[in-house]
Amino acid sequence: MSPKILKYMVGSVLSDFLDCEVRHVGQPGDDGTDLNCFDRGQPLLIQIKRRGNPNKTEGIDVVKLIFASAFASGANSGMVSLS
C-alpha cells in the first residue's frame, strides 16, 4: 500500500470511529502533520508512519515534531500512527 493510500485509509477509519471531520494536510514541509481531525472543534494532529520493516523503531524526533506542531497551532493533542 502506498503511503498516500495509507493516510487516506487511516483518515477514513478515524472519521468513522470518532465521528469527526478529517482533513488531509500531509505534504513536504508539513511540520509532521499528515491529518487534522476535528472533534467538536478541537483539533487532533496526526502523523502517520509506514513501515517496510516491522522491527524498526521510530525516534523521539517524531514525537517532538508533532508536539511542537500541536503547540504552534494551538491544538491540545496529537497522535503518531505506526503501521
Residue pairs with C-beta under 8 A, 6 or more apart in sequence:
1 9
1 50
3 48
3 50
6 48
6 50
6 83
7 24
7 26
7 34
7 35
7 48
8 24
10 35
10 46
10 48
10 81
10 83
11 22
11 24
11 35
11 37
12 22
14 20
14 22
14 35
14 37
14 46
15 21
15 22
15 37
18 37
18 39
19 39
20 37
20 38
20 39
20 40
20 44
21 37
21 38
22 35
22 36
22 37
22 38
23 35
23 36
23 37
23 38
24 34
24 35
25 33
25 34
25 35
25 36
26 33
26 34
26 35
26 48
31 65
31 68
31 69
31 72
32 45
32 47
32 62
32 65
32 66
32 68
32 69
33 45
33 46
33 47
33 66
33 69
34 46
34 47
34 48
35 45
35 46
35 48
36 43
36 44
36 45
36 46
37 43
37 44
37 45
37 46
38 44
42 75
42 76
42 77
43 73
43 74
43 75
43 77
44 75
44 77
44 78
44 79
45 66
45 69
45 70
45 73
45 75
45 77
45 78
45 79
46 78
46 79
46 80
46 81
47 62
47 65
47 66
47 78
47 79
47 80
47 81
48 80
48 81
48 83
49 58
49 62
49 80
49 81
49 82
49 83
50 83
51 82
51 83
58 80
58 82
62 80
63 80
66 78
66 79
66 80
67 78
69 75
69 78
70 76
70 77
70 78
